[in-house]
Amino acid sequence: MTGRLNSAQPYAIGLFRIVIGLLFACHGAASLFGVLGGAAGGGTIDAGTWPGWYAAVIQLVGGILVLLGLGTRAAAFVSSGSMAYAYFKVHQPEALWPMENGGEAAAIFCWAMLLFVFTGSGALGLDRLFASRGESGDKEDADAKRTPVAA
């Protein structure tokens, strides 16, 4: 049983990454474009306002990158930091616990994104596709260097 679960781990991480990336991107799209109910209280966030607009851009771009599994570790690192900032500067001053201060989403996204910094994209991500192409290209380059060229 453990062996099967271990062999499925990259796929579970990949599916988790897709769901978290999609949800994170939806938060950014709601704040920037007013879709899906808009920003808190409806509507959009004014362009360039600190910190909300910048957080929304990070959510949209970071969420899309994580969803696709493209630059996952870097996108997740920035996204995790953004959510840590959101929790400690916006939510935590209101009350100690996330249930009291409305910071559950920020806390969960922060930790989920931090997990991707360490696990990478898992299966089903573009990171893996490009890595495998790079490895095959490196192998071909190495083979070409070893093979003498006929004159």
N, C-alpha and C positions, 0 to 999 in steps of 0.2 A: 504494500500500500504506500509506504513512504517513498519508494522508488518511483512509482507512478506520479505521485504528487510532486516530487522533485523534478521529474522530467517535464511536467506541465507548468512549472514555475515561470519560465519566460513568457508563456502565453497569458498566464494570470496577470503578471506585471504589465504586459502589453495592453490587455483589456482594461485594467485599472487605469493605466496612463491615458487611454483613449477617453474613458468616462470623465476622469478628473480634468483633462485638457478641455473637453467639450463644455463641461459645467463652468470652468474658469473663464473660458472665452465668452460664454453667454453672459456672465456678470459684466465683463468689459463692454460687450455689444449693447447691453441694456443701458449702461451708464453713458456711453458715447452716442448711441443712435436712438435711444428711447424705445427700443424693441423689447418684447418680453416683459412688459410692465414698466420699463424705464428704470431710471435711477431711483433710489429710495425716495418715496413720495411722488414718483412719476416724473416724466420729463427726462432731460439730459443734463449733463454736467457742462458748465461753460468751459470752452476750450482754454487751456493754459492755467486753470485754477489749481492751486496747490492745496492739498496733495491729491484730491479726488480725481482730477482729469488724468494726471500722470499714472495713478494707480489703475485707472480704467484702461489706459493704453497698454500698460504692462499686462493686465489681465487678458486683453484681447490678443495681443501679439504673443505673449508667453503661452496663453492657452492654446492658440493655434499651433505653435511650434511643438508644444508637448503633445497635443492631439496627434500631430503627424509623426511624432518621434524624430524630429529634425532639430539637432542642437539641443537635445533634451536636457542634458546635464546643466548647461549654461542657462537655458531658459528657465529651468526649474529653480536654479540657484537664485536668479534675480526675482522670480515670482515668489519664492519662499521668503526672501528678505522683504519684499513688498508687503506680504501678508503679516509678517512679524511686526513691521512698522505700524500697519493698520491696527493690529491687535493692541500693541502697547501704547500707541499715541491716541487712538480714537476710542477703543472699547474699554481697555483696562482701567483708565481713570474713572469710569462711571461706576464700576463695582469690581470686586475681586474675581469672581467666577464667570466664565463665558456664558453660562445660563442666565446670569443676572445682567450682564452688560451687552448682550446681543452679539458677542464676538465668536460664536461657534463656528461660523463659516470661515472667518479669518484664521482661527486656530487650526481647523481641520485642513484647509488649503495649505497653510504654512507647513504643517507636518507632512502632508501628502507630497508636496513639491520637494521638500527636503529628502524624502525617501528616494525620489527619482534622481537626485544628485548622486546618491550612492549606488542605486541599482542600474541606472541607465534606462534606456527605452524599453527593454525587454523585447519580446517578439513583435512582429507586425509594425515595426517602425522604420522610417526612412534612414535613420542612423545606421541600422544594421545592414540595409541594402547597400548604402554607400561604402560601408566598411568592408563588405564582402567583395564589392567591385574593386576597391583599393587593394585588397589582399591579392586578388587574382591579377590585377595590373602589376603589382609589385613582383609577383611570381614570374609573370611574363618578362618583365624587365630583367629580373635576375637570370632567367633562362637565356635571354638574349645576350647578356654580358658573358655568360659562360660558353655560349656557342660561338666558335670561330666563324668569321665571315669569309666565305669563299671568294677568291679574287677573280 
